Amino acid sequence: MVKTKAPATSPSTRKAPAPIPGCRNLAVSSEVNASVTRAYRRGFPLFVHIEPVPHRFFYGECGAVRYASAQFRATTGATQGELVNMQDEGSAAKYFRADSGADWIYIASDSYPASPHGCGDIPQIPRALAAAWGNCAVAH
């Protein structure tokens, strides 16, 4: 399995970035959270008992295309297989895309350890959006 990784965070845990023409950071709704989680489950059907890690979810759009970055963790009820596999997969941020009116699809994973420039190193994420997300940096 090929991985490409960057930690992620929610917009409420960091300073609001300056607006970037064509792309913008958005607040993550419960519907976006659930839709992106379903897309991850479709791409990785082994993971049933998962949820996004708090403060490691980014969401935004460039034109009519929406993008998300999330890191996932196992939840109550996870099987031994899920827990073991989540040790590797859970450590890497996942990236998703949804064209206007379409379902979310999985498009990439970050590496572990994270890429030096976070989501700015993920070619599937527009540079302007990665910049709006602060390259998916997580405050500690």
Backbone hydrogen bonds in HBPLUS format (Angstrom, degrees):
<---DONOR---> <-ACCEPTOR-->    atom                        ^
c    i                          cat <-CA-CA->   ^        H-A-AA   ^      H-
h    n   atom  resd res      DA  || num        DHA   H-A  angle D-A-AA Bond
n    s   type  num  typ     dist DA aas  dist angle  dist       angle   num
A0115-SER N   A0005-LYS O   2.87 MM 110  5.86 169.5  1.88 153.5 149.9     1
A0013-THR N   A0010-SER O   3.16 MM   3  5.78 169.3  2.17 121.1 124.4     2
A0023-CYS N   A0020-ILE O   3.16 MM   3  5.69 154.4  2.23 131.1 139.0     3
A0063-GLY N   A0022-GLY O   3.16 MM  41  6.01 129.7  2.43 155.9 167.7     4
A0024-ARG N   A0061-GLU O   2.80 MM  37  5.55 150.3  1.89 155.1 165.2     5
A0061-GLU N   A0024-ARG O   2.93 MM  37  5.55 152.5  2.01 151.7 160.4     6
A0026-LEU N   A0059-TYR O   2.80 MM  33  5.45 170.5  1.81 145.1 141.7     7
A0033-ASN N   A0029-SER O   2.99 MM   4  6.21 166.5  2.00 151.2 155.2     8
A0034-ALA N   A0030-SER O   2.94 MM   4  6.11 162.6  1.97 145.8 150.1     9
A0035-SER N   A0031-GLU O   2.86 MM   4  5.99 159.4  1.90 148.3 154.5    10
A0036-VAL N   A0032-VAL O   2.90 MM   4  6.01 165.8  1.92 157.5 160.2    11
A0037-THR N   A0033-ASN O   3.05 MM   4  6.19 156.0  2.11 143.9 151.1    12
A0038-ARG N   A0034-ALA O   2.95 MM   4  6.20 153.9  2.02 146.1 152.8    13
A0039-ALA N   A0035-SER O   3.02 MM   4  6.30 151.2  2.11 142.0 149.9    14
A0040-TYR N   A0036-VAL O   2.97 MM   4  6.30 151.1  2.05 148.1 155.6    15
A0041-ARG N   A0037-THR O   3.00 MM   4  6.31 158.3  2.05 148.9 154.7    16
A0042-ARG N   A0038-ARG O   2.93 MM   4  6.22 150.6  2.02 147.9 155.9    17
A0043-GLY N   A0039-ALA O   3.08 MM   4  6.33 154.7  2.15 145.3 151.4    18
A0044-PHE N   A0040-TYR O   2.82 MM   4  5.95 140.7  1.98 147.7 159.6    19
A0047-PHE N   A0044-PHE O   2.96 MM   3  5.96 158.5  2.00 134.6 137.8    20
A0075-THR N   A0049-HIS O   2.88 MM  26  5.18 147.4  1.98 125.7 126.3    21
A0051-GLU N   A0073-ARG O   2.99 MM  22  5.65 142.0  2.14 152.3 163.6    22
A0073-ARG N   A0051-GLU O   2.88 MM  22  5.65 152.8  1.95 158.4 166.3    23
A0053-VAL N   A0071-GLN O   2.65 MM  18  5.57 168.2  1.66 155.0 154.4    24
A0056-ARG N   A0053-VAL O   3.19 MM   3  5.63 144.4  2.32 142.2 138.0    25
A0058-PHE N   A0069-SER O   2.74 MM  11  5.00 159.7  1.78 148.7 155.8    26
A0069-SER N   A0058-PHE O   2.95 MM  11  5.00 154.3  2.02 134.5 137.9    27
A0060-GLY N   A0067-TYR O   3.02 MM   7  5.44 157.2  2.07 153.4 153.8    28
A0067-TYR N   A0060-GLY O   2.82 MM   7  5.44 164.0  1.84 151.2 153.1    29
A0062-CYS N   A0065-VAL O   2.87 MM   3  5.44 158.9  1.91 160.7 166.6    30
A0065-VAL N   A0062-CYS O   3.15 MM   3  5.44 163.3  2.18 129.0 129.5    31
A0066-ARG N   A0098-ALA O   2.89 MM  32  5.12 175.2  1.90 151.7 150.2    32
A0098-ALA N   A0066-ARG O   2.90 MM  32  5.12 152.1  1.98 145.8 146.2    33
A0068-ALA N   A0096-PHE O   3.11 MM  28  5.09 152.3  2.19 129.1 129.7    34
A0096-PHE N   A0068-ALA O   2.88 MM  28  5.09 157.3  1.93 150.5 152.2    35
A0070-ALA N   A0094-LYS O   2.97 MM  24  5.39 154.9  2.04 146.3 154.5    36
A0094-LYS N   A0070-ALA O   2.75 MM  24  5.39 169.0  1.77 151.2 154.1    37
A0078-ALA N   A0075-THR O   3.10 MM   3  5.86 145.3  2.22 146.1 146.6    38
A0083-LEU N   A0079-THR O   2.95 MM   4  6.27 163.4  1.98 154.9 159.1    39
A0084-VAL N   A0080-GLN O   2.96 MM   4  6.17 162.5  1.99 152.5 156.8    40
A0085-ASN N   A0081-GLY O   2.98 MM   4  6.08 170.7  1.98 150.3 153.4    41
A0086-MET N   A0082-GLU O   2.79 MM   4  5.80 144.8  1.91 146.1 156.3    42
A0087-GLN N   A0084-VAL O   3.18 MM   3  5.48 145.2  2.30 102.9 112.6    43
A0088-ASP N   A0085-ASN O   3.28 MM   3  5.80 139.5  2.45 108.6 116.4    44
A0089-GLU N   A0085-ASN O   3.07 MM   4  6.25 159.5  2.11 165.3 158.8    45
A0090-GLY N   A0086-MET O   2.73 MM   4  4.61 139.7  1.89 113.8 127.0    46
A0091-SER N   A0088-ASP O   3.24 MM   3  5.62 147.5  2.35 106.6 115.5    47
A0092-ALA N   A0089-GLU O   3.24 MM   3  5.74 165.0  2.27 114.2 118.7    48
A0110-ASP N   A0093-ALA O   2.91 MM  17  5.41 154.0  1.98 155.7 159.7    49
A0095-TYR N   A0108-ALA O   2.78 MM  13  5.05 154.9  1.84 158.0 152.6    50
A0107-ILE N   A0095-TYR O   2.79 MM  12  5.60 177.2  1.79 149.7 148.9    51
A0108-ALA N   A0095-TYR O   3.41 MM  13  5.05 152.1  2.49 129.8 126.9    52
A0097-ARG N   A0105-ILE O   2.93 MM   8  5.45 150.2  2.02 148.5 158.2    53
A0105-ILE N   A0097-ARG O   2.84 MM   8  5.45 148.8  1.94 148.3 158.3    54
A0102-ALA N   A0099-ASP O   2.86 MM   3  5.29 164.5  1.89 143.0 142.1    55
A0118-GLY N   A0115-SER O   3.03 MM   3  5.08 158.5  2.08 121.5 118.2    56
A0120-GLY N   A0117-HIS O   2.93 MM   3  5.28 139.0  2.10 142.8 141.2    57
A0121-ASP N   A0118-GLY O   3.03 MM   3  5.84 169.4  2.05 122.0 125.5    58
A0119-CYS N   A0135-ASN O   3.24 MM  16  4.98 147.2  2.36 106.1 110.2    59
A0122-ILE N   A0119-CYS O   3.14 MM   3  5.12 164.2  2.16 104.6 109.1    60
A0125-ILE N   A0122-ILE O   3.04 MM   3  5.69 164.0  2.06 123.2 128.3    61
A0129-LEU N   A0126-PRO O   2.99 MM   3  5.36 122.7  2.33 106.2 120.4    62
A0130-ALA N   A0126-PRO O   2.94 MM   4  6.31 165.2  1.97 160.3 165.1    63
A0131-ALA N   A0127-ARG O   2.91 MM   4  6.11 154.0  1.97 148.6 155.6    64
A0132-ALA N   A0128-ALA O   3.00 MM   4  6.25 149.8  2.09 136.5 144.9    65
A0133-TRP N   A0129-LEU O   2.87 MM   4  6.16 140.9  2.03 148.6 159.9    66
A0135-ASN N   A0130-ALA O   2.69 MM   5  4.83 163.3  1.72 159.3 155.3    67
A0134-GLY N   A0131-ALA O   2.96 MM   3  4.96 159.6  2.01 106.0 110.7    68
A0136-CYS N   A0133-TRP O   3.08 MM   3  5.32 144.5  2.21 103.3 113.2    69
A0137-ALA N   A0134-GLY O   3.18 MM   3  5.83 152.9  2.26 116.0 121.7    70
